[in-house]
Amino acid sequence: MTAPLLELLASARRAGLIFTGQADGQLVIRGPRRHEQLVRSLLARKPDVLTVLAAYTGEVTGLDWRHVRVLNEPRLCALCGRPALLFEPYDQRPCHKVCAEAAIRWGTIPAVRVRQGRAA
């Protein structure tokens, strides 16, 4: 099973990996050799990585969330654990827009303690 895209991108950001998209659709990832397994995981998700490349590199400030699925009832965000109404478009998990964009752009995943199904 492939790792969730948002977690891969957050790990890449923290590892200092540099992404470049080429005009011919190639994805070039540069960084320390010790992160080879992470790079392989990212390349396995190449089409998804290319869709968020502009947000990762800072060319755009956010992702296009106009076509994501909205839930009828809140579910716990896959990243922070608080109730969310959106499904992230990559792995179809409940997720806040802010959490997803922070993971991609800054490599941060909010740490929220969840106690008895509620955010603490």
QUIPE-V27054 format. One record per run of one state. SS is the DSSP state (A for helix, B for strand, O for the rest). FROM is the first residue (numbers start at 1). TO is the last residue. If there is no record, write none. Layout:
SS_FROM_TO / SS_FROM_TO
This chain:
O_1_4 / A_5_15 / O_16_17 / B_18_21 / O_22_26 / B_27_30 / O_31_32 / A_33_44 / O_45_45 / A_46_57 / O_58_69 / B_70_76 / O_77_82 / B_83_87 / O_88_93 / B_94_94 / O_95_96 / A_97_106 / O_107_113 / B_114_115 / O_116_117 / B_118_119 / O_120_120
